[in-house]
Amino acid sequence: HIMLVNLGEPITPGQDLKLTLHFSDGSESVTTVPARAFEGAQEEYHADDDDEGMDHGDMNHGDMNHGDMDHGSEGNDH
């Protein structure tokens, strides 16, 4: 997932973009990628949303390692 911000000119969906990726070890990689239309951020969230709508009964908790999960301080009851 790469996001391009503060561009000098707009990008058109379908346009091929040549990117040079610079890595922390000093190496770089040049690649060409197609621009895609951004259709994200269409979700609606409300301040009072919680997991009330989730059906935890369908989850297979036997295969889950709850020790690695961050349950937060609210003490979810699953």
N, C-alpha and C positions, 0 to 999 in steps of 0.2 A: 504494500500500500504506500504509494508516494503521492503527496499532495504538493501542488505547485501554487505558491502564493506570491503576491506582489509582482505580478508579471507586467511587462511593459505594454503588451498588447493582448487582446483576447485570443483564446484558442477555440477553434471550431470543432465540434464533434466529428470524428472521422479523419481529422487532420493527423498526419504522422509527425511525431515529435522526436527529435534526436536529443537524447539526454546523456550527459556525462556525469556519472555518479562517483563522488570522491569519498573514499573510506578512511577511517581513522588510522589505518596502518600505512597510509600513503599511496595505496593502490587506487586505481580507477577503472571503471568499466563504462564503455560507450554502448548504448542500446537505442533502438528506435521503437517507439510504442505508439499505438493509435489513441487519440484523445476520445474519451467517452462522455456522453451527456451525464450530468450530475442530477440524479433523481432522488438522492437521499434527503434526509432531514424532513421527511413528510410525516414522521411519527408525531403523535399527540401525547404529551405527558402532562399530568396534573400534579400539583404539589402534594396532594393527599394520596397519591398512588402507593399501593403496597402490594404484597403478594397474595392478597385476598382472592384474586381471580385464578390463581394457580391451583391445579389439582395435584397436590403432592402424592395422592394415592396411587397415581400411575407411575411414579418414579421408582426405580429399582435401587433402593438405598443400600442393599447388600453389596453392590458393586462399587459403592462410593467410599472414598477415604475422607471421612469428615474431619480427621485430624489436620488436614491441609487446608481446609476451607475457613474463610474468614466469616464467622457468623455475626460479627459485630457485637455491640453491647446490648442490643434489643432482645437477644435470646429467642430467636425464631423457634417455633415449636414443631419442627419437622425432624 
